[in-house]
Amino acid sequence: MTTCARCGAEVGDASACPQCGQKVLSPQSSDQSSDQSSSGWTPEPPDWRTDTAERPAVRPPVEPQPAASTPGPPRFPLYADEAEESVSAHVEVEPDPAAHQPVPLDPAPYVPPPDPYGPPDEDADDGPGAPAWLPWAIVSLVMVLVAVGGVWLLMSGGDDTASDPAPASTVSEKIQANQSPTPRSTAPETSDSAPASQSASESAPAGDATDVAGQATATAPRNAPPNVDAFGNRTTYVAANMLDGSPSTCWRMAGDASGSELTFALAAPTTLTEVGLVNGYAKTALVGGRKLNWYAGNRRVLAVQWVFDDGTTLDQQLQSTKQMQTIDLETPVSTSTVTLRLVSVSAPGTGRSARDYTAVSEVSLVGTPAG
């Protein structure tokens, strides 16, 4: 039994220690080595070229670095707070007492804080203001109402559209709301009150003369058929319209009425001093913002002849005006019937209001009734 010389472990017949790996010499080898040592023999070192033993590689010795001086502070501080420490560590500056003295400051003027609600509006009233969209809403509503009214007027039809033999694209007319019947005069009109009137004598006889046409009865050879105005009201063109005192109504007949006679039966025998008429359809209409002139659109009477019971006649030339055109009798005539003979009639007008009708809106018969 052989033991390891290094660790003392039992090696047995092994050539190396199982614990530490120490090579173990056999007894013979140990005896030989002892003999050689006793005889002074020194074994030769193994040749590295033939030796198979594993040994660590020989490294060159490491020389220690020479001791250096203490490194200085870094050139650039790593953190902001190190900058002041770095400077203060290497630079010693004596404090200046004057630098720590407080500098007196002038007191700043007092400035009031701004109003969070802004300056008051001088033009604003105390009540709540109207919303910004309200004016636009009112304007839009007015425009819608105007557009609807125009469409309604165009679609509802009007005077001279239902039964006139006019072109198919006729336009409805709107009666002026503020137009009122013209009151009949209780005295004969002078040439100053009727710009287009004619005078057969310098002066008219004085007396209780009045316009008796309102109490008379009118007869015409033909009447135009009735119609419907812009408001849906029925409109007629009978002879009685010449005696109602309203120039917005009329008698009319289709075509040229030259040679036709209109007869007026008075309520009582009357001494007439003045006669006259409105020689066309003295009516206007507003349609779609445009004014339609029915006086210029229909035919107008240009000349008439007045005939009385005793055969007396009086000729009258008429001008283009909507006003009542009167003429004085040179000699007053007592009569119960007056005949108005249409001598000359104009051609129809042109444009949207053109109508092929002869019209008379009003007749005036001024005189003194008998009794």
C-alpha positions as CSV (number, residue, x, y, z in Angstrom):
1,M,0.0,0.0,0.0
2,T,1.4,3.4,-1.0
3,T,0.3,6.7,0.3
4,C,0.5,10.2,-1.4
5,A,3.4,12.2,-0.1
6,R,1.4,15.5,-0.6
7,C,-2.1,14.8,0.8
8,G,-1.5,11.4,2.5
9,A,-4.3,9.7,0.6
10,E,-4.0,6.0,-0.1
11,V,-2.9,5.6,-3.7
12,G,-2.6,1.8,-4.0
13,D,-1.1,0.7,-7.3
14,A,-2.1,3.9,-9.1
15,S,0.6,6.0,-10.6
16,A,-1.0,9.3,-9.4
17,C,-3.0,10.3,-6.3
18,P,-6.7,10.2,-7.0
19,Q,-7.2,13.2,-4.6
20,C,-4.7,15.7,-5.6
21,G,-3.2,14.2,-8.8
22,Q,0.3,14.0,-7.4
23,K,2.4,11.5,-9.3
24,V,3.4,8.6,-7.1
25,L,6.8,6.8,-7.5
26,S,7.0,3.1,-7.3
27,P,9.2,1.6,-4.6
28,Q,11.9,0.8,-7.0
29,S,12.0,4.2,-8.4
30,S,12.2,5.6,-4.9
31,D,15.1,3.3,-4.1
32,Q,16.9,4.3,-7.3
33,S,16.4,8.0,-6.6
34,S,17.7,7.5,-3.1
35,D,20.8,5.7,-4.4
36,Q,21.4,8.4,-6.9
37,S,21.0,11.1,-4.4
38,S,23.5,9.4,-2.1
39,S,26.0,9.0,-4.9
40,G,25.6,12.7,-5.9
41,W,24.1,12.1,-9.3
42,T,21.8,14.8,-10.6
43,P,19.2,13.9,-13.2
44,E,19.1,15.8,-16.3
45,P,16.1,18.0,-16.9
46,P,13.6,16.7,-19.4
47,D,13.9,17.8,-22.9
48,W,10.8,19.8,-24.0
49,R,11.1,18.3,-27.4
50,T,10.7,14.7,-26.2
51,D,9.1,15.2,-22.9
52,T,5.3,14.5,-22.8
53,A,4.5,15.9,-19.5
54,E,1.9,18.7,-19.5
55,R,3.1,21.9,-17.8
56,P,1.7,25.5,-17.8
57,A,2.9,27.9,-20.4
58,V,5.5,30.3,-19.1
59,R,4.3,33.9,-19.3
60,P,6.5,37.0,-19.2
61,P,6.6,38.7,-15.8
62,V,4.2,41.6,-15.4
63,E,5.9,44.8,-14.4
64,P,3.9,47.0,-12.0
65,Q,3.0,50.4,-13.2
66,P,4.9,53.2,-11.6
67,A,3.0,55.2,-9.0
68,A,1.4,58.3,-10.4
69,S,0.3,61.5,-8.9
70,T,-3.2,62.1,-7.7
71,P,-5.4,62.8,-10.7
72,G,-6.9,66.2,-10.9
73,P,-10.6,67.2,-11.2
74,P,-12.5,66.4,-14.4
75,R,-12.4,69.0,-17.0
76,F,-16.2,69.0,-17.4
77,P,-18.7,68.4,-14.5
78,L,-21.0,65.5,-14.9
79,Y,-23.9,67.3,-13.1
80,A,-24.9,70.9,-12.8
81,D,-24.4,71.0,-9.0
82,E,-20.8,69.7,-9.5
83,A,-19.9,72.8,-11.5
84,E,-20.1,75.1,-8.5
85,E,-18.4,72.6,-6.3
86,S,-15.6,72.1,-8.8
87,V,-15.0,75.8,-9.1
88,S,-15.2,76.5,-5.4
89,A,-12.9,73.6,-4.8
90,H,-10.1,75.1,-6.8
91,V,-10.8,78.8,-6.8
92,E,-11.0,80.6,-3.6
93,V,-12.7,83.9,-3.9
94,E,-13.0,86.2,-1.0
95,P,-16.6,87.3,-0.5
96,D,-17.4,90.9,-1.3
97,P,-19.5,92.5,1.5
98,A,-21.0,95.0,-0.9
99,A,-22.3,92.3,-3.1
100,H,-24.5,91.0,-0.4
101,Q,-26.0,94.4,0.4
102,P,-29.6,94.7,-0.8
103,V,-30.2,97.2,-3.5
104,P,-32.9,99.7,-2.8
105,L,-35.7,99.6,-5.4
106,D,-38.2,102.3,-6.3
107,P,-41.7,101.3,-5.3
108,A,-43.7,100.2,-8.3
109,P,-47.0,102.0,-9.0
110,Y,-50.1,100.0,-8.0
111,V,-51.8,98.4,-11.0
112,P,-55.2,97.0,-10.3
113,P,-55.7,93.3,-11.4
114,P,-57.5,92.9,-14.8
115,D,-61.2,92.4,-14.7
116,P,-61.9,88.7,-15.6
117,Y,-65.2,89.8,-17.2
118,G,-63.6,92.5,-19.5
119,P,-64.4,96.2,-19.7
120,P,-68.1,97.2,-19.6
121,D,-69.8,97.9,-22.9
122,E,-71.0,101.5,-23.0
123,D,-73.6,100.8,-25.6
124,A,-75.0,97.7,-23.8
125,D,-78.2,98.1,-21.9
126,D,-79.0,96.6,-18.5
127,G,-81.2,93.9,-19.9
128,P,-80.1,90.6,-21.5
129,G,-78.7,91.1,-25.0
130,A,-80.3,89.5,-28.0
131,P,-78.5,86.5,-29.5
132,A,-76.3,87.1,-32.5
133,W,-78.4,84.8,-34.8
134,L,-81.7,86.7,-34.1
135,P,-81.2,89.4,-36.8
136,W,-80.3,86.8,-39.4
137,A,-83.3,84.7,-38.5
138,I,-85.6,87.7,-38.9
139,V,-84.1,88.6,-42.3
140,S,-84.4,85.0,-43.5
141,L,-88.0,84.8,-42.4
142,V,-88.9,88.0,-44.2
143,M,-87.3,86.7,-47.4
144,V,-89.2,83.4,-47.2
145,L,-92.5,85.3,-46.7
146,V,-91.8,87.5,-49.6
147,A,-91.0,84.5,-51.8
148,V,-94.1,82.6,-50.7
149,G,-96.3,85.7,-51.4
150,G,-94.9,86.1,-54.9
151,V,-95.5,82.5,-55.7
152,W,-99.0,82.6,-54.3
153,L,-99.8,85.7,-56.4
154,L,-98.5,84.1,-59.6
155,M,-100.3,80.8,-58.9
156,S,-103.6,82.1,-57.7
157,G,-104.5,84.0,-60.9
158,G,-106.1,87.4,-61.1
159,D,-108.2,89.8,-63.1
160,D,-108.2,89.4,-66.8
161,T,-106.8,85.8,-66.7
162,A,-109.7,83.4,-66.5
163,S,-111.8,84.3,-69.5
164,D,-109.8,86.9,-71.5
165,P,-108.9,85.9,-75.0
166,A,-105.4,87.1,-74.3
167,P,-102.2,85.0,-74.7
168,A,-101.8,82.0,-72.5
169,S,-99.1,83.5,-70.4
170,T,-101.3,86.1,-68.7
171,V,-100.4,87.6,-65.4
172,S,-102.6,88.0,-62.3
173,E,-103.2,91.5,-61.1
174,K,-103.3,92.7,-57.5
175,I,-105.8,95.4,-56.4
176,Q,-104.2,98.2,-54.5
177,A,-105.3,97.8,-50.9
178,N,-105.4,101.5,-50.2
179,Q,-107.4,102.5,-53.2
180,S,-110.9,103.8,-52.2
181,P,-113.8,104.9,-54.4
182,T,-113.6,108.5,-55.6
183,P,-116.4,110.5,-54.0
184,R,-118.6,112.1,-56.4
185,S,-118.6,115.9,-56.5
186,T,-121.6,117.9,-55.4
187,A,-120.6,120.8,-57.6
188,P,-119.5,121.1,-61.2
189,E,-115.8,120.7,-61.6
190,T,-113.8,123.6,-63.1
191,S,-111.1,123.3,-65.6
192,D,-108.4,123.8,-62.9
193,S,-109.5,120.6,-61.0
194,A,-109.5,118.5,-64.2
195,P,-106.3,119.1,-66.1
196,A,-107.6,117.4,-69.3
197,S,-111.2,118.8,-69.2
198,Q,-112.6,120.9,-72.0
199,S,-114.9,124.0,-71.6
200,A,-117.6,125.1,-74.0
201,S,-118.4,128.2,-72.0
202,E,-116.5,130.7,-69.8
203,S,-118.7,130.2,-66.7
204,A,-121.4,127.7,-65.5
205,P,-124.7,128.7,-64.1
206,A,-124.9,128.9,-60.3
207,G,-127.3,126.6,-58.4
208,D,-127.6,123.5,-56.3
209,A,-125.9,121.3,-59.0
210,T,-124.8,117.8,-58.0
211,D,-123.5,114.7,-59.7
212,V,-126.6,112.6,-60.3
213,A,-124.8,109.7,-62.0
214,G,-124.9,107.6,-58.8
215,Q,-128.7,107.5,-58.9
216,A,-128.9,106.8,-62.7
217,T,-129.2,103.4,-64.4
218,A,-126.7,102.4,-67.1
219,T,-127.2,100.1,-70.1
220,A,-124.5,98.8,-72.4
221,P,-124.8,96.7,-75.6
222,R,-122.3,94.0,-74.4
223,N,-120.3,93.2,-71.3
224,A,-117.1,91.3,-70.9
225,P,-117.5,88.0,-69.0
226,P,-116.7,88.0,-65.2
227,N,-113.3,87.1,-63.8
228,V,-111.5,86.5,-60.5
229,D,-109.0,88.9,-59.1
230,A,-105.7,88.2,-57.2
231,F,-107.6,87.8,-53.9
232,G,-110.1,85.3,-55.3
233,N,-112.9,87.8,-55.5
234,R,-115.3,87.7,-58.4
235,T,-114.9,90.6,-60.7
236,T,-117.6,91.8,-63.2
237,Y,-117.5,94.3,-66.0
238,V,-121.2,95.4,-66.1
239,A,-122.4,98.9,-67.1
240,A,-123.3,99.7,-63.4
241,N,-119.5,99.8,-62.6
242,M,-119.4,103.2,-64.4
243,L,-121.7,104.7,-61.8
244,D,-120.2,103.3,-58.5
245,G,-117.6,106.0,-57.9
246,S,-114.6,103.6,-58.0
247,P,-112.1,103.9,-60.8
248,S,-110.7,100.4,-60.0
249,T,-113.9,98.9,-61.5
250,C,-115.1,99.4,-65.1
251,W,-117.4,98.5,-67.9
252,R,-115.7,96.9,-70.8
253,M,-116.4,94.9,-73.9
254,A,-114.2,92.8,-76.1
255,G,-112.5,94.4,-79.1
256,D,-113.0,97.8,-80.7
257,A,-116.2,99.4,-79.4
258,S,-116.3,102.3,-81.8
259,G,-119.9,103.2,-82.7
260,S,-121.3,101.6,-79.5
261,E,-123.7,103.6,-77.4
262,L,-124.0,103.6,-73.6
263,T,-127.4,104.8,-72.1
264,F,-127.9,106.4,-68.7
265,A,-131.4,106.8,-67.4
266,L,-131.6,109.5,-64.7
267,A,-133.7,109.1,-61.6
268,A,-135.5,112.4,-62.3
269,P,-135.5,115.0,-65.1
270,T,-132.3,117.0,-64.5
271,T,-130.8,120.2,-65.9
272,L,-127.3,119.2,-66.8
273,T,-124.4,121.6,-66.8
274,E,-121.4,119.3,-67.1
275,V,-120.7,115.8,-68.2
276,G,-117.5,113.7,-68.3
277,L,-115.9,110.2,-68.1
278,V,-112.7,108.2,-67.2
279,N,-111.9,106.9,-70.7
280,G,-110.2,103.6,-69.8
281,Y,-109.6,101.0,-67.1
282,A,-108.0,103.2,-64.5
283,K,-106.5,100.3,-62.4
284,T,-103.0,99.2,-61.6
285,A,-101.7,95.9,-60.1
286,L,-98.5,94.8,-58.4
287,V,-97.3,91.4,-59.4
288,G,-93.9,90.0,-58.5
289,G,-92.7,93.5,-57.6
290,R,-93.6,94.8,-61.0
291,K,-96.4,97.3,-61.6
292,L,-99.0,96.4,-64.3
293,N,-100.9,99.4,-65.8
294,W,-104.3,98.2,-67.0
295,Y,-105.2,101.6,-68.3
296,A,-102.3,101.4,-70.8
297,G,-103.0,97.7,-71.5
298,N,-106.7,98.0,-72.5
299,R,-108.2,100.1,-75.3
300,R,-109.0,103.7,-74.4
301,V,-111.8,105.9,-75.7
302,L,-110.4,108.8,-77.7
303,A,-113.6,110.7,-78.7
304,V,-117.2,110.6,-77.6
305,Q,-120.5,112.4,-78.4
306,W,-123.1,113.2,-75.7
307,V,-126.7,113.0,-76.8
308,F,-129.7,114.4,-74.8
309,D,-133.5,114.1,-75.0
310,D,-134.0,117.2,-77.1
311,G,-131.5,116.0,-79.7
312,T,-128.7,118.3,-78.4
313,T,-125.3,116.8,-78.9
314,L,-121.9,117.7,-77.4
315,D,-118.6,116.4,-78.8
316,Q,-115.7,115.7,-76.5
317,Q,-112.1,114.8,-77.4
318,L,-110.2,112.8,-74.7
319,Q,-106.6,112.6,-73.6
320,S,-104.5,109.8,-72.2
321,T,-105.0,110.2,-68.5
322,K,-106.7,108.3,-65.7
323,Q,-108.3,111.4,-64.3
324,M,-112.0,112.3,-64.9
325,Q,-112.2,114.4,-68.1
326,T,-115.2,116.8,-68.0
327,I,-116.8,119.3,-70.4
328,D,-119.3,122.0,-69.6
329,L,-122.5,122.5,-71.6
330,E,-122.7,126.0,-73.2
331,T,-126.4,126.0,-72.6
332,P,-127.8,123.8,-69.7
333,V,-129.9,121.0,-71.0
334,S,-132.9,119.4,-69.2
335,T,-133.1,115.7,-69.9
336,S,-134.1,112.4,-68.4
337,T,-131.7,110.2,-70.5
338,V,-128.1,110.7,-71.6
339,T,-126.6,108.7,-74.4
340,L,-122.8,108.3,-74.6
341,R,-121.7,107.4,-78.1
342,L,-118.1,106.0,-78.5
343,V,-116.7,107.7,-81.6
344,S,-113.0,106.6,-81.6
345,V,-111.1,104.0,-79.7
346,S,-107.4,103.3,-79.4
347,A,-105.5,100.1,-80.2
348,P,-104.7,97.7,-77.4
349,G,-101.6,98.3,-75.3
350,T,-98.4,96.2,-75.4
351,G,-96.5,94.2,-72.8
352,R,-97.7,92.0,-70.0
353,S,-100.8,94.1,-69.3
354,A,-102.0,94.1,-73.0
355,R,-105.8,93.4,-73.3
356,D,-108.0,93.7,-76.4
357,Y,-110.9,95.4,-74.5
358,T,-112.6,98.8,-74.7
359,A,-113.2,100.1,-71.1
360,V,-114.8,103.0,-69.3
361,S,-114.3,103.3,-65.6
362,E,-116.5,106.2,-64.5
363,V,-119.1,108.6,-65.9
364,S,-120.0,112.0,-64.4
365,L,-123.4,113.8,-64.9
366,V,-123.6,117.1,-63.0
367,G,-126.8,119.1,-62.9
368,T,-129.8,120.2,-60.9
369,P,-132.7,117.7,-60.5
370,A,-136.2,119.0,-61.2
371,G,-138.4,119.8,-58.2
